[in-house]
Amino acid sequence: MSLSQSACLFLSIARSRSVMTGEQMAAFHPSSTPNPLERPIKMGWLKKQRSIVKNWQQRYFVLRAQQLYYYKDEEDTKPQGCVYLPGSTIKEIAINPEEAGKFVFEIIPASWDQNRIGQDSYVLMASSQAEMEEWVKFLRRVAGAPSGAVFGQRLDETVAYEQKFGPHLVPILVEKCADFILEHGRNEEGIFRLPGQDNLVKQLRDAFDAGERPSFDRDTDVHTVASLLKLYLRDLPEPVVPWSQYEGFLLCGQLTNADEAKAQQELMKQLSILPRDNYSLLSYICRFLHEIQLNCAVNKMSVDNLATVIGVNLIRSKVEDPAVIMRGTPQIQRVMTMMIRDHAVLFPKSKDVPLSPPAQKNDPKKAPVARSSVGWDATEDPRISRTDSFSSMVRFQATPCKACSGVAIWGVLDDAVAVGTTDTDSSEHTLKAWPLSKSSFFFLFFFLC
């Protein structure tokens, strides 16, 4: 095969890939067949909307690795189809009031061509609001959050990423919500207890997750903003008080009944070993809630009331057992009350972390983002920014060419890349990739033997 023929083959395949749907791309993906050794992330029955007739079909869905498979029956071993999730967008769909009882969400596969206008999507319906939210949470984790996403992301990653916008002790969303509530919600009866407008909460969440930083105007419902803040705290993959310290915080709550001074001493010990970002956020929230309760004669939200409605979003068990949750709730309320009431002692301003402006991207002296505890003695390996780095080892099976003595290697990368190869054996190559732009790129290499 001549060089010009190889180039034509490459261009024709690349052009054909740009119009493939996510499901067709999955069929081309090496892992489109389920691996029985891979443990399912989530599985269950959902209704799938057909693309042409628009009626609903009951299908059994299994989320494994990077793909969502669906089967006609739970016992089937061969899937009817699958959706390749990386880069996809997962959205909840607002339903008209007359269609109440439908819990619909949509998977929009990644577009493999920036210039493409339309693309197929997959509309699914769960049996309840809780089930839909559970599916959306897991699908978003597998799909990979877009740059700047906030909800469902690790706290330390969000804080590190947002330093590019200037020094921030806590996520920007938390600052914006707290500032708005302090300005407009001090006199609002039942603040944090009464729910906000559910559809608006979802719209604001999606806007933040899309990388936007929406501003709240004076007409924005303050209960909606309070609900948004609680949702953010509840959606953290690990709560503000890490699971490893859950029992320690419960012990502090138990001690308040017998010895308040000893309880405070134990609590200070627990606070001192919190990761830095967790300590900063907990400190910020407790000071903020103290400001809210100063006007409790009007807003009816005393320290105890605020501790009850907010504490369970900050301190929760890893085991989602109703008995465990019930056992811990009184202790959580007591320790949260102590943190709000005695915040000036427990969170002295002298321990606030002074943040430096972010270093330039190409600065060789750039310091790693430390994730040490509040004592700042121990440091961990620095986390790499979600957007500043991408390096992946991808293995592709080589295919002998029947037309001549050569080997063709194909693959799909989510970014246009420069690729180098190193031989590993007679039938495989290892490819290392670095991004050059944000466009997707299908590549085909042809090696003459």
KOLMI-409263 format. One record per residue (C-alpha): residue in three letters; chain; x, y, z. Coordinates in steps of 0.1 Angstrom, whole numbers. Layout:
N
lolum aa=ALA ch=A X=X Y=Y Z=Z
...
***
This chain:
449
lolum aa=MET ch=A X=0 Y=0 Z=0
lolum aa=SER ch=A X=14 Y=34 Z=-10
lolum aa=LEU ch=A X=16 Y=63 Z=14
lolum aa=SER ch=A X=-12 Y=82 Z=-5
lolum aa=GLN ch=A X=-35 Y=52 Z=-1
lolum aa=SER ch=A X=-27 Y=50 Z=36
lolum aa=ALA ch=A X=-36 Y=87 Z=39
lolum aa=CYS ch=A X=-68 Y=83 Z=21
lolum aa=LEU ch=A X=-78 Y=53 Z=42
lolum aa=PHE ch=A X=-70 Y=73 Z=74
lolum aa=LEU ch=A X=-91 Y=103 Z=63
lolum aa=SER ch=A X=-121 Y=82 Z=52
lolum aa=ILE ch=A X=-122 Y=64 Z=85
lolum aa=ALA ch=A X=-116 Y=95 Z=105
lolum aa=ARG ch=A X=-145 Y=112 Z=86
lolum aa=SER ch=A X=-168 Y=83 Z=93
lolum aa=ARG ch=A X=-160 Y=83 Z=130
lolum aa=SER ch=A X=-171 Y=119 Z=133
lolum aa=VAL ch=A X=-207 Y=110 Z=126
lolum aa=MET ch=A X=-209 Y=80 Z=148
lolum aa=THR ch=A X=-231 Y=80 Z=179
lolum aa=GLY ch=A X=-219 Y=71 Z=213
lolum aa=GLU ch=A X=-235 Y=37 Z=211
lolum aa=GLN ch=A X=-218 Y=30 Z=177
lolum aa=MET ch=A X=-185 Y=42 Z=191
lolum aa=ALA ch=A X=-189 Y=18 Z=220
lolum aa=ALA ch=A X=-193 Y=-11 Z=194
lolum aa=PHE ch=A X=-159 Y=0 Z=181
lolum aa=HIS ch=A X=-144 Y=2 Z=216
lolum aa=PRO ch=A X=-123 Y=-28 Z=227
lolum aa=SER ch=A X=-144 Y=-33 Z=259
lolum aa=SER ch=A X=-179 Y=-32 Z=243
lolum aa=THR ch=A X=-184 Y=-68 Z=254
lolum aa=PRO ch=A X=-191 Y=-71 Z=291
lolum aa=ASN ch=A X=-163 Y=-85 Z=311
lolum aa=PRO ch=A X=-178 Y=-109 Z=337
lolum aa=LEU ch=A X=-149 Y=-103 Z=360
lolum aa=GLU ch=A X=-157 Y=-66 Z=363
lolum aa=ARG ch=A X=-179 Y=-59 Z=392
lolum aa=PRO ch=A X=-211 Y=-40 Z=383
lolum aa=ILE ch=A X=-212 Y=-4 Z=397
lolum aa=LYS ch=A X=-250 Y=-3 Z=396
lolum aa=MET ch=A X=-278 Y=-23 Z=380
lolum aa=GLY ch=A X=-316 Y=-23 Z=379
lolum aa=TRP ch=A X=-347 Y=-19 Z=358
lolum aa=LEU ch=A X=-353 Y=13 Z=338
lolum aa=LYS ch=A X=-376 Y=23 Z=310
lolum aa=LYS ch=A X=-359 Y=33 Z=278
lolum aa=GLN ch=A X=-376 Y=55 Z=252
lolum aa=ARG ch=A X=-374 Y=43 Z=217
lolum aa=SER ch=A X=-358 Y=67 Z=192
lolum aa=ILE ch=A X=-386 Y=68 Z=166
lolum aa=VAL ch=A X=-419 Y=56 Z=181
lolum aa=LYS ch=A X=-411 Y=74 Z=214
lolum aa=ASN ch=A X=-428 Y=47 Z=235
lolum aa=TRP ch=A X=-412 Y=31 Z=265
lolum aa=GLN ch=A X=-395 Y=-3 Z=268
lolum aa=GLN ch=A X=-386 Y=-19 Z=301
lolum aa=ARG ch=A X=-349 Y=-29 Z=301
lolum aa=TYR ch=A X=-324 Y=-42 Z=326
lolum aa=PHE ch=A X=-294 Y=-19 Z=329
lolum aa=VAL ch=A X=-260 Y=-28 Z=341
lolum aa=LEU ch=A X=-232 Y=-1 Z=347
lolum aa=ARG ch=A X=-198 Y=-17 Z=343
lolum aa=ALA ch=A X=-165 Y=1 Z=340
lolum aa=GLN ch=A X=-171 Y=29 Z=313
lolum aa=GLN ch=A X=-202 Y=15 Z=297
lolum aa=LEU ch=A X=-239 Y=12 Z=304
lolum aa=TYR ch=A X=-253 Y=-21 Z=290
lolum aa=TYR ch=A X=-290 Y=-29 Z=287
lolum aa=TYR ch=A X=-307 Y=-63 Z=284
lolum aa=LYS ch=A X=-342 Y=-75 Z=276
lolum aa=ASP ch=A X=-342 Y=-97 Z=307
lolum aa=GLU ch=A X=-322 Y=-98 Z=339
lolum aa=GLU ch=A X=-309 Y=-133 Z=332
lolum aa=ASP ch=A X=-297 Y=-125 Z=296
lolum aa=THR ch=A X=-259 Y=-127 Z=291
lolum aa=LYS ch=A X=-258 Y=-109 Z=257
lolum aa=PRO ch=A X=-267 Y=-72 Z=259
lolum aa=GLN ch=A X=-291 Y=-56 Z=234
lolum aa=GLY ch=A X=-269 Y=-25 Z=233
lolum aa=CYS ch=A X=-246 Y=-3 Z=253
lolum aa=VAL ch=A X=-237 Y=33 Z=258
lolum aa=TYR ch=A X=-200 Y=44 Z=260
lolum aa=LEU ch=A X=-201 Y=70 Z=288
lolum aa=PRO ch=A X=-168 Y=89 Z=290
lolum aa=GLY ch=A X=-174 Y=125 Z=280
lolum aa=SER ch=A X=-212 Y=121 Z=280
lolum aa=THR ch=A X=-236 Y=146 Z=296
lolum aa=ILE ch=A X=-261 Y=133 Z=321
lolum aa=LYS ch=A X=-292 Y=155 Z=326
lolum aa=GLU ch=A X=-324 Y=153 Z=346
lolum aa=ILE ch=A X=-354 Y=162 Z=325
lolum aa=ALA ch=A X=-381 Y=185 Z=341
lolum aa=ILE ch=A X=-415 Y=170 Z=337
lolum aa=ASN ch=A X=-448 Y=189 Z=333
lolum aa=PRO ch=A X=-471 Y=189 Z=364
lolum aa=GLU ch=A X=-497 Y=168 Z=345
lolum aa=GLU ch=A X=-470 Y=141 Z=340
lolum aa=ALA ch=A X=-462 Y=139 Z=377
lolum aa=GLY ch=A X=-448 Y=105 Z=386
lolum aa=LYS ch=A X=-423 Y=103 Z=357
lolum aa=PHE ch=A X=-387 Y=105 Z=367
lolum aa=VAL ch=A X=-368 Y=110 Z=335
lolum aa=PHE ch=A X=-332 Y=116 Z=327
lolum aa=GLU ch=A X=-311 Y=118 Z=295
lolum aa=ILE ch=A X=-276 Y=106 Z=285
lolum aa=ILE ch=A X=-261 Y=127 Z=257
lolum aa=PRO ch=A X=-231 Y=110 Z=243
lolum aa=ALA ch=A X=-199 Y=130 Z=237
lolum aa=SER ch=A X=-198 Y=145 Z=202
lolum aa=TRP ch=A X=-168 Y=132 Z=184
lolum aa=ASP ch=A X=-168 Y=162 Z=161
lolum aa=GLN ch=A X=-169 Y=197 Z=174
lolum aa=ASN ch=A X=-187 Y=209 Z=142
lolum aa=ARG ch=A X=-215 Y=184 Z=145
lolum aa=ILE ch=A X=-249 Y=200 Z=152
lolum aa=GLY ch=A X=-271 Y=171 Z=164
lolum aa=GLN ch=A X=-264 Y=138 Z=181
lolum aa=ASP ch=A X=-284 Y=109 Z=194
lolum aa=SER ch=A X=-293 Y=107 Z=231
lolum aa=TYR ch=A X=-308 Y=81 Z=254
lolum aa=VAL ch=A X=-339 Y=90 Z=274
lolum aa=LEU ch=A X=-345 Y=68 Z=305
lolum aa=MET ch=A X=-371 Y=67 Z=332
lolum aa=ALA ch=A X=-367 Y=55 Z=368
lolum aa=SER ch=A X=-394 Y=43 Z=391
lolum aa=SER ch=A X=-388 Y=70 Z=417
lolum aa=GLN ch=A X=-370 Y=103 Z=424
lolum aa=ALA ch=A X=-345 Y=86 Z=446
lolum aa=GLU ch=A X=-337 Y=59 Z=421
lolum aa=MET ch=A X=-333 Y=85 Z=393
lolum aa=GLU ch=A X=-309 Y=106 Z=414
lolum aa=GLU ch=A X=-289 Y=75 Z=423
lolum aa=TRP ch=A X=-285 Y=65 Z=386
lolum aa=VAL ch=A X=-276 Y=101 Z=377
lolum aa=LYS ch=A X=-249 Y=103 Z=404
lolum aa=PHE ch=A X=-232 Y=71 Z=393
lolum aa=LEU ch=A X=-235 Y=78 Z=356
lolum aa=ARG ch=A X=-219 Y=113 Z=361
lolum aa=ARG ch=A X=-190 Y=98 Z=380
lolum aa=VAL ch=A X=-183 Y=73 Z=352
lolum aa=ALA ch=A X=-189 Y=99 Z=324
lolum aa=GLY ch=A X=-163 Y=122 Z=340
lolum aa=ALA ch=A X=-173 Y=157 Z=351
lolum aa=PRO ch=A X=-168 Y=186 Z=326
lolum aa=SER ch=A X=-141 Y=210 Z=335
lolum aa=GLY ch=A X=-151 Y=231 Z=365
lolum aa=ALA ch=A X=-179 Y=208 Z=376
lolum aa=VAL ch=A X=-187 Y=212 Z=413
lolum aa=PHE ch=A X=-215 Y=189 Z=425
lolum aa=GLY ch=A X=-204 Y=153 Z=433
lolum aa=GLN ch=A X=-167 Y=163 Z=431
lolum aa=ARG ch=A X=-141 Y=158 Z=457
lolum aa=LEU ch=A X=-137 Y=188 Z=479
lolum aa=ASP ch=A X=-99 Y=191 Z=476
lolum aa=GLU ch=A X=-101 Y=189 Z=438
lolum aa=THR ch=A X=-127 Y=217 Z=436
lolum aa=VAL ch=A X=-107 Y=240 Z=459
lolum aa=ALA ch=A X=-74 Y=233 Z=440
lolum aa=TYR ch=A X=-91 Y=239 Z=406
lolum aa=GLU ch=A X=-108 Y=271 Z=417
lolum aa=GLN ch=A X=-75 Y=287 Z=428
lolum aa=LYS ch=A X=-72 Y=297 Z=391
lolum aa=PHE ch=A X=-99 Y=323 Z=398
lolum aa=GLY ch=A X=-81 Y=337 Z=428
lolum aa=PRO ch=A X=-75 Y=326 Z=464
lolum aa=HIS ch=A X=-105 Y=309 Z=480
lolum aa=LEU ch=A X=-107 Y=290 Z=513
lolum aa=VAL ch=A X=-139 Y=272 Z=503
lolum aa=PRO ch=A X=-156 Y=264 Z=470
lolum aa=ILE ch=A X=-170 Y=295 Z=452
lolum aa=LEU ch=A X=-205 Y=281 Z=453
lolum aa=VAL ch=A X=-204 Y=280 Z=491
lolum aa=GLU ch=A X=-192 Y=316 Z=492
lolum aa=LYS ch=A X=-219 Y=328 Z=468
lolum aa=CYS ch=A X=-247 Y=310 Z=486
lolum aa=ALA ch=A X=-235 Y=322 Z=521
lolum aa=ASP ch=A X=-231 Y=358 Z=510
lolum aa=PHE ch=A X=-266 Y=358 Z=494
lolum aa=ILE ch=A X=-283 Y=342 Z=524
lolum aa=LEU ch=A X=-266 Y=367 Z=548
lolum aa=GLU ch=A X=-278 Y=396 Z=527
lolum aa=HIS ch=A X=-313 Y=384 Z=520
lolum aa=GLY ch=A X=-321 Y=355 Z=544
lolum aa=ARG ch=A X=-313 Y=367 Z=579
lolum aa=ASN ch=A X=-350 Y=376 Z=585
lolum aa=GLU ch=A X=-364 Y=347 Z=565
lolum aa=GLU ch=A X=-384 Y=325 Z=588
lolum aa=GLY ch=A X=-374 Y=288 Z=585
lolum aa=ILE ch=A X=-342 Y=295 Z=565
lolum aa=PHE ch=A X=-326 Y=261 Z=558
lolum aa=ARG ch=A X=-357 Y=243 Z=572
lolum aa=LEU ch=A X=-381 Y=252 Z=544
lolum aa=PRO ch=A X=-374 Y=238 Z=509
lolum aa=GLY ch=A X=-367 Y=258 Z=479
lolum aa=GLN ch=A X=-380 Y=255 Z=443
lolum aa=ASP ch=A X=-369 Y=221 Z=432
lolum aa=ASN ch=A X=-367 Y=229 Z=394
lolum aa=LEU ch=A X=-347 Y=261 Z=401
lolum aa=VAL ch=A X=-323 Y=242 Z=424
lolum aa=LYS ch=A X=-316 Y=217 Z=396
lolum aa=GLN ch=A X=-311 Y=245 Z=370
lolum aa=LEU ch=A X=-286 Y=262 Z=393
lolum aa=ARG ch=A X=-268 Y=229 Z=400
lolum aa=ASP ch=A X=-266 Y=222 Z=362
lolum aa=ALA ch=A X=-253 Y=257 Z=356
lolum aa=PHE ch=A X=-225 Y=253 Z=382
lolum aa=ASP ch=A X=-217 Y=219 Z=368
lolum aa=ALA ch=A X=-214 Y=233 Z=333
lolum aa=GLY ch=A X=-186 Y=255 Z=345
lolum aa=GLU ch=A X=-207 Y=287 Z=348
lolum aa=ARG ch=A X=-207 Y=308 Z=379
lolum aa=PRO ch=A X=-243 Y=321 Z=380
lolum aa=SER ch=A X=-251 Y=351 Z=401
lolum aa=PHE ch=A X=-283 Y=353 Z=422
lolum aa=ASP ch=A X=-303 Y=384 Z=416
lolum aa=ARG ch=A X=-324 Y=400 Z=444
lolum aa=ASP ch=A X=-355 Y=382 Z=432
lolum aa=THR ch=A X=-340 Y=348 Z=436
lolum aa=ASP ch=A X=-358 Y=327 Z=462
lolum aa=VAL ch=A X=-335 Y=326 Z=493
lolum aa=HIS ch=A X=-348 Y=292 Z=503
lolum aa=THR ch=A X=-338 Y=279 Z=469
lolum aa=VAL ch=A X=-302 Y=291 Z=475
lolum aa=ALA ch=A X=-302 Y=275 Z=509
lolum aa=SER ch=A X=-314 Y=242 Z=494
lolum aa=LEU ch=A X=-286 Y=245 Z=467
lolum aa=LEU ch=A X=-260 Y=248 Z=495
lolum aa=LYS ch=A X=-274 Y=218 Z=513
lolum aa=LEU ch=A X=-275 Y=198 Z=481
lolum aa=TYR ch=A X=-238 Y=206 Z=474
lolum aa=LEU ch=A X=-228 Y=194 Z=509
lolum aa=ARG ch=A X=-249 Y=163 Z=506
lolum aa=ASP ch=A X=-235 Y=154 Z=472
lolum aa=LEU ch=A X=-199 Y=154 Z=482
lolum aa=PRO ch=A X=-184 Y=119 Z=475
lolum aa=GLU ch=A X=-171 Y=119 Z=511
lolum aa=PRO ch=A X=-187 Y=142 Z=537
lolum aa=VAL ch=A X=-170 Y=173 Z=551
lolum aa=VAL ch=A X=-162 Y=152 Z=582
lolum aa=PRO ch=A X=-144 Y=122 Z=567
lolum aa=TRP ch=A X=-158 Y=87 Z=573
lolum aa=SER ch=A X=-127 Y=78 Z=592
lolum aa=GLN ch=A X=-136 Y=105 Z=618
lolum aa=TYR ch=A X=-173 Y=98 Z=620
lolum aa=GLU ch=A X=-171 Y=78 Z=652
lolum aa=GLY ch=A X=-147 Y=103 Z=668
lolum aa=PHE ch=A X=-172 Y=131 Z=662
lolum aa=LEU ch=A X=-200 Y=110 Z=676
lolum aa=LEU ch=A X=-180 Y=104 Z=707
lolum aa=CYS ch=A X=-177 Y=142 Z=712
lolum aa=GLY ch=A X=-215 Y=144 Z=710
lolum aa=GLN ch=A X=-219 Y=117 Z=736
lolum aa=LEU ch=A X=-194 Y=134 Z=760
lolum aa=THR ch=A X=-214 Y=166 Z=760
lolum aa=ASN ch=A X=-240 Y=150 Z=783
lolum aa=ALA ch=A X=-214 Y=141 Z=810
lolum aa=ASP ch=A X=-185 Y=166 Z=806
lolum aa=GLU ch=A X=-188 Y=196 Z=783
lolum aa=ALA ch=A X=-151 Y=206 Z=789
lolum aa=LYS ch=A X=-139 Y=171 Z=780
lolum aa=ALA ch=A X=-162 Y=170 Z=750
lolum aa=GLN ch=A X=-147 Y=203 Z=737
lolum aa=GLN ch=A X=-112 Y=191 Z=743
lolum aa=GLU ch=A X=-119 Y=159 Z=723
lolum aa=LEU ch=A X=-135 Y=179 Z=695
lolum aa=MET ch=A X=-105 Y=202 Z=692
lolum aa=LYS ch=A X=-84 Y=171 Z=688
lolum aa=GLN ch=A X=-107 Y=158 Z=660
lolum aa=LEU ch=A X=-107 Y=192 Z=643
lolum aa=SER ch=A X=-69 Y=193 Z=643
lolum aa=ILE ch=A X=-66 Y=161 Z=622
lolum aa=LEU ch=A X=-91 Y=171 Z=596
lolum aa=PRO ch=A X=-77 Y=176 Z=561
lolum aa=ARG ch=A X=-70 Y=212 Z=555
lolum aa=ASP ch=A X=-98 Y=219 Z=530
lolum aa=ASN ch=A X=-123 Y=200 Z=552
lolum aa=TYR ch=A X=-113 Y=221 Z=582
lolum aa=SER ch=A X=-116 Y=253 Z=562
lolum aa=LEU ch=A X=-151 Y=245 Z=549
lolum aa=LEU ch=A X=-164 Y=233 Z=583
lolum aa=SER ch=A X=-150 Y=265 Z=600
lolum aa=TYR ch=A X=-166 Y=287 Z=573
lolum aa=ILE ch=A X=-200 Y=270 Z=576
lolum aa=CYS ch=A X=-200 Y=272 Z=614
lolum aa=ARG ch=A X=-192 Y=309 Z=615
lolum aa=PHE ch=A X=-218 Y=315 Z=588
lolum aa=LEU ch=A X=-245 Y=296 Z=608
lolum aa=HIS ch=A X=-236 Y=315 Z=639
lolum aa=GLU ch=A X=-244 Y=347 Z=620
lolum aa=ILE ch=A X=-277 Y=333 Z=610
lolum aa=GLN ch=A X=-288 Y=323 Z=645
lolum aa=LEU ch=A X=-280 Y=358 Z=659
lolum aa=ASN ch=A X=-314 Y=367 Z=643
lolum aa=CYS ch=A X=-332 Y=337 Z=656
lolum aa=ALA ch=A X=-359 Y=358 Z=672
lolum aa=VAL ch=A X=-371 Y=367 Z=637
lolum aa=ASN ch=A X=-360 Y=337 Z=615
lolum aa=LYS ch=A X=-369 Y=311 Z=642
lolum aa=MET ch=A X=-337 Y=292 Z=635
lolum aa=SER ch=A X=-318 Y=288 Z=668
lolum aa=VAL ch=A X=-285 Y=271 Z=671
lolum aa=ASP ch=A X=-302 Y=238 Z=679
lolum aa=ASN ch=A X=-325 Y=241 Z=649
lolum aa=LEU ch=A X=-296 Y=249 Z=625
lolum aa=ALA ch=A X=-276 Y=220 Z=640
lolum aa=THR ch=A X=-304 Y=196 Z=633
lolum aa=VAL ch=A X=-310 Y=205 Z=596
lolum aa=ILE ch=A X=-274 Y=211 Z=586
lolum aa=GLY ch=A X=-255 Y=186 Z=607
lolum aa=VAL ch=A X=-266 Y=155 Z=588
lolum aa=ASN ch=A X=-252 Y=170 Z=556
lolum aa=LEU ch=A X=-218 Y=175 Z=571
lolum aa=ILE ch=A X=-214 Y=144 Z=593
lolum aa=ARG ch=A X=-228 Y=111 Z=580
lolum aa=SER ch=A X=-220 Y=74 Z=582
lolum aa=LYS ch=A X=-206 Y=55 Z=553
lolum aa=VAL ch=A X=-230 Y=27 Z=561
lolum aa=GLU ch=A X=-265 Y=38 Z=548
lolum aa=ASP ch=A X=-283 Y=17 Z=575
lolum aa=PRO ch=A X=-314 Y=34 Z=590
lolum aa=ALA ch=A X=-305 Y=20 Z=624
lolum aa=VAL ch=A X=-270 Y=34 Z=622
lolum aa=ILE ch=A X=-283 Y=68 Z=610
lolum aa=MET ch=A X=-309 Y=69 Z=639
lolum aa=ARG ch=A X=-283 Y=60 Z=664
lolum aa=GLY ch=A X=-259 Y=88 Z=653
lolum aa=THR ch=A X=-285 Y=116 Z=647
lolum aa=PRO ch=A X=-287 Y=129 Z=684
lolum aa=GLN ch=A X=-249 Y=129 Z=687
lolum aa=ILE ch=A X=-245 Y=148 Z=654
lolum aa=GLN ch=A X=-270 Y=174 Z=665
lolum aa=ARG ch=A X=-251 Y=179 Z=698
lolum aa=VAL ch=A X=-216 Y=181 Z=683
lolum aa=MET ch=A X=-229 Y=205 Z=656
lolum aa=THR ch=A X=-245 Y=227 Z=682
lolum aa=MET ch=A X=-212 Y=229 Z=700
lolum aa=MET ch=A X=-193 Y=238 Z=668
lolum aa=ILE ch=A X=-218 Y=266 Z=659
lolum aa=ARG ch=A X=-221 Y=280 Z=695
lolum aa=ASP ch=A X=-184 Y=278 Z=703
lolum aa=HIS ch=A X=-170 Y=285 Z=668
lolum aa=ALA ch=A X=-147 Y=313 Z=680
lolum aa=VAL ch=A X=-129 Y=289 Z=703
lolum aa=LEU ch=A X=-130 Y=258 Z=681
lolum aa=PHE ch=A X=-121 Y=276 Z=649
lolum aa=PRO ch=A X=-97 Y=305 Z=658
lolum aa=LYS ch=A X=-90 Y=328 Z=629
lolum aa=SER ch=A X=-53 Y=323 Z=636
lolum aa=LYS ch=A X=-57 Y=289 Z=620
lolum aa=ASP ch=A X=-73 Y=301 Z=588
lolum aa=VAL ch=A X=-50 Y=291 Z=559
lolum aa=PRO ch=A X=-34 Y=320 Z=542
lolum aa=LEU ch=A X=-37 Y=312 Z=505
lolum aa=SER ch=A X=-12 Y=325 Z=479
lolum aa=PRO ch=A X=-22 Y=336 Z=444
lolum aa=PRO ch=A X=-20 Y=306 Z=420
lolum aa=ALA ch=A X=13 Y=300 Z=404
lolum aa=GLN ch=A X=17 Y=304 Z=366
lolum aa=LYS ch=A X=10 Y=273 Z=347
lolum aa=ASN ch=A X=45 Y=270 Z=333
lolum aa=ASP ch=A X=62 Y=282 Z=364
lolum aa=PRO ch=A X=89 Y=255 Z=373
lolum aa=LYS ch=A X=88 Y=267 Z=409
lolum aa=LYS ch=A X=51 Y=260 Z=412
lolum aa=ALA ch=A X=44 Y=245 Z=446
lolum aa=PRO ch=A X=22 Y=214 Z=448
lolum aa=VAL ch=A X=-12 Y=217 Z=463
lolum aa=ALA ch=A X=-8 Y=204 Z=498
lolum aa=ARG ch=A X=-36 Y=184 Z=513
lolum aa=SER ch=A X=-22 Y=182 Z=548
lolum aa=SER ch=A X=-42 Y=182 Z=581
lolum aa=VAL ch=A X=-48 Y=214 Z=600
lolum aa=GLY ch=A X=-15 Y=209 Z=618
lolum aa=TRP ch=A X=2 Y=213 Z=584
lolum aa=ASP ch=A X=29 Y=188 Z=594
lolum aa=ALA ch=A X=21 Y=160 Z=571
lolum aa=THR ch=A X=17 Y=164 Z=533
lolum aa=GLU ch=A X=4 Y=140 Z=507
lolum aa=ASP ch=A X=11 Y=136 Z=471
lolum aa=PRO ch=A X=-1 Y=166 Z=452
lolum aa=ARG ch=A X=-32 Y=161 Z=431
lolum aa=ILE ch=A X=-30 Y=170 Z=394
lolum aa=SER ch=A X=-54 Y=196 Z=381
lolum aa=ARG ch=A X=-84 Y=182 Z=362
lolum aa=THR ch=A X=-77 Y=204 Z=332
lolum aa=ASP ch=A X=-40 Y=211 Z=333
lolum aa=SER ch=A X=-28 Y=175 Z=327
lolum aa=PHE ch=A X=-37 Y=144 Z=308
lolum aa=SER ch=A X=-14 Y=115 Z=302
lolum aa=SER ch=A X=-27 Y=81 Z=296
lolum aa=MET ch=A X=-13 Y=47 Z=286
lolum aa=VAL ch=A X=-37 Y=31 Z=261
lolum aa=ARG ch=A X=-33 Y=-4 Z=248
lolum aa=PHE ch=A X=-47 Y=-12 Z=213
lolum aa=GLN ch=A X=-47 Y=-45 Z=196
lolum aa=ALA ch=A X=-28 Y=-45 Z=163
lolum aa=THR ch=A X=-45 Y=-60 Z=133
lolum aa=PRO ch=A X=-25 Y=-77 Z=105
lolum aa=CYS ch=A X=-33 Y=-62 Z=71
lolum aa=LYS ch=A X=-43 Y=-88 Z=45
lolum aa=ALA ch=A X=-36 Y=-66 Z=15
lolum aa=CYS ch=A X=2 Y=-64 Z=23
lolum aa=SER ch=A X=28 Y=-72 Z=49
lolum aa=GLY ch=A X=18 Y=-45 Z=74
lolum aa=VAL ch=A X=1 Y=-39 Z=107
lolum aa=ALA ch=A X=-27 Y=-14 Z=113
lolum aa=ILE ch=A X=-34 Y=0 Z=147
lolum aa=TRP ch=A X=-66 Y=19 Z=154
lolum aa=GLY ch=A X=-81 Y=38 Z=183
lolum aa=VAL ch=A X=-102 Y=67 Z=195
lolum aa=LEU ch=A X=-89 Y=94 Z=218
lolum aa=ASP ch=A X=-109 Y=121 Z=235
lolum aa=ASP ch=A X=-84 Y=148 Z=225
lolum aa=ALA ch=A X=-63 Y=154 Z=194
lolum aa=VAL ch=A X=-29 Y=140 Z=203
lolum aa=ALA ch=A X=7 Y=134 Z=194
lolum aa=VAL ch=A X=13 Y=97 Z=198
lolum aa=GLY ch=A X=45 Y=77 Z=202
lolum aa=THR ch=A X=48 Y=39 Z=201
lolum aa=THR ch=A X=69 Y=13 Z=218
lolum aa=ASP ch=A X=69 Y=-23 Z=208
lolum aa=THR ch=A X=58 Y=-48 Z=235
lolum aa=ASP ch=A X=54 Y=-80 Z=215
lolum aa=SER ch=A X=47 Y=-91 Z=180
lolum aa=SER ch=A X=10 Y=-83 Z=181
lolum aa=GLU ch=A X=6 Y=-54 Z=205
lolum aa=HIS ch=A X=18 Y=-18 Z=208
lolum aa=THR ch=A X=17 Y=6 Z=237
lolum aa=LEU ch=A X=7 Y=41 Z=229
lolum aa=LYS ch=A X=13 Y=72 Z=251
lolum aa=ALA ch=A X=-8 Y=103 Z=244
lolum aa=TRP ch=A X=-5 Y=140 Z=253
lolum aa=PRO ch=A X=-32 Y=165 Z=244
lolum aa=LEU ch=A X=-27 Y=192 Z=219
lolum aa=SER ch=A X=-63 Y=206 Z=216
lolum aa=LYS ch=A X=-98 Y=199 Z=229
lolum aa=SER ch=A X=-111 Y=183 Z=197
lolum aa=SER ch=A X=-117 Y=146 Z=195
lolum aa=PHE ch=A X=-96 Y=126 Z=171
lolum aa=PHE ch=A X=-97 Y=91 Z=156
lolum aa=PHE ch=A X=-64 Y=79 Z=144
lolum aa=LEU ch=A X=-51 Y=50 Z=123
lolum aa=PHE ch=A X=-14 Y=41 Z=121
lolum aa=PHE ch=A X=-1 Y=18 Z=95
lolum aa=PHE ch=A X=33 Y=1 Z=99
lolum aa=LEU ch=A X=50 Y=-17 Z=71
lolum aa=CYS ch=A X=68 Y=-48 Z=83
***
